[in-house]
C-alpha cells in the first residue's frame, strides 16, 4: 500500500504540463493503485513511466 502525500508531474515532448488538483490526484491514485498491485512492490517512493511514440 502506498502512503503519504503524493504528487505527479506530466512532461510531454519536454514540456511540463499544468494539471489541476483533480487530474493530479487522479493520476497519482490510478498509477499508484496499478503499481501497488504488482507482486513484490511495497511502498514505492518514486514511480517513473515513460511512453514513447515513434
HELIX and SHEET records of a PDB file:
HELIX    1   1 UNK A   21  UNK A   36  1                                  16    
SHEET    1   A 2 UNK A  10  UNK A  12  0                                        
SHEET    2   A 2 UNK A  15  UNK A  17 -1                                        
END                                                                             
